[in-house]
């Protein structure tokens, strides 16, 4: 019952779309209607199924896609009955446009990451770390710092999976060490993603909404570092001082790997320039960057026969039969195969969340919750609480709700909710995509209970990062909430 009441309360927080709010305010008030209550119940049920993804083995996109459809069908029916079908249609189209911009942006980023993975860039990094034969203490800190510094570019989920693969490879089934390392990786990846528009979906949403400029995210670097370092320093005292066996693994980068990294950085620069100097949506620059990758893919395909011929001749002279065998299995680079490997479940889940939240907001709940959170509680208390809530629900609907509420608060407060929504999910293993993914990858080693044991330590980092932001960036707070 307590869980259900929390879910019901949180569901009320996740409501609305700017255009929808304006329409609802001027047209129909449905906050106390039977339709409104049914829509809230649909959303709560759908999100309960999302939270049970690990137990039910059901992809999280399924329930929210159905819930979004049901909610908007009910809204459409009510507005048709009242002779105002165009109002609901316009609100839905507005929400769809918001999703399309973010979806295309994420799709390009995922395509580049998949291309780098296919070119064996991440495998090469993992092999280098394994060959070095670091001690457990070294491995703990290196994977943590790499997670923190790679996630701002490669996103927190991809980074966490890469670092977890390293730990699983060298830890020799040491359950206790793997659990500690995975916790550290999740915290570090989420913290690193909080100070970059490309580190998490929530930071991307804030940037695209124009609430925080690209360069302004970096004032969160030190608070994010504090969030990572405090729990890492405490957990490091519980790691045995021993050294795993070094494992020899030789990984050769595929042709064009480094150039794809450069193209990705150039794509990011294009997106930032479009948004900063031309005031155009960043997705324009990202889609242009997909064109860069397609042209480079064409170059790789056209030059593949000559490259293979040279490599075969070198292998034959050296008598390297294993290399000749590998060269026989080389397939041409295909951009669209990388698009196909994107996290479609995440993208479809994002669609369902945006549409559910937009539909519930259209029913008129936003004004009430915005007044409760940001007027009665105050911006600081509200933003800190929403960060904690994001550990239970998901930071995507929480951030989307805040952006659509658009509460009147200082620039420092917008950065605060960016920080708390980004790192709050680290409090529980199910609070972030990185945590959920690692529970699957390190099944039986990294568990919900194992993470929960260290939640108080992670909470210390969460609290310290908030105070660090309030102190270091005090000039950005016009009024303290």
HELIX and SHEET records of a PDB file:
HELIX    1   1 UNK A    2  UNK A   13  1                                  12    
HELIX    2   2 UNK A   18  UNK A   26  1                                   9    
HELIX    3   3 UNK A   34  UNK A   51  1                                  18    
HELIX    4   4 UNK A   53  UNK A   56  1                                   4    
HELIX    5   5 UNK A   60  UNK A   81  1                                  22    
HELIX    6   6 UNK A   85  UNK A  118  1                                  34    
HELIX    7   7 UNK A  121  UNK A  131  1                                  11    
HELIX    8   8 UNK A  136  UNK A  154  1                                  19    
HELIX    9   9 UNK A  156  UNK A  170  1                                  15    
HELIX   10  10 UNK A  175  UNK A  193  1                                  19    
HELIX   11  11 UNK A  201  UNK A  208  1                                   8    
HELIX   12  12 UNK A  214  UNK A  220  5                                   7    
HELIX   13  13 UNK A  221  UNK A  236  1                                  16    
HELIX   14  14 UNK A  257  UNK A  277  1                                  21    
HELIX   15  15 UNK A  282  UNK A  318  1                                  37    
HELIX   16  16 UNK A  321  UNK A  328  1                                   8    
HELIX   17  17 UNK A  335  UNK A  340  1                                   6    
HELIX   18  18 UNK A  344  UNK A  362  1                                  19    
HELIX   19  19 UNK A  366  UNK A  370  1                                   5    
HELIX   20  20 UNK A  371  UNK A  377  3                                   7    
HELIX   21  21 UNK A  379  UNK A  389  1                                  11    
HELIX   22  22 UNK A  395  UNK A  405  1                                  11    
HELIX   23  23 UNK A  411  UNK A  423  1                                  13    
HELIX   24  24 UNK A  424  UNK A  427  5                                   4    
HELIX   25  25 UNK A  433  UNK A  441  1                                   9    
HELIX   26  26 UNK A  448  UNK A  452  1                                   5    
HELIX   27  27 UNK A  455  UNK A  472  1                                  18    
HELIX   28  28 UNK A  474  UNK A  476  5                                   3    
END                                                                             
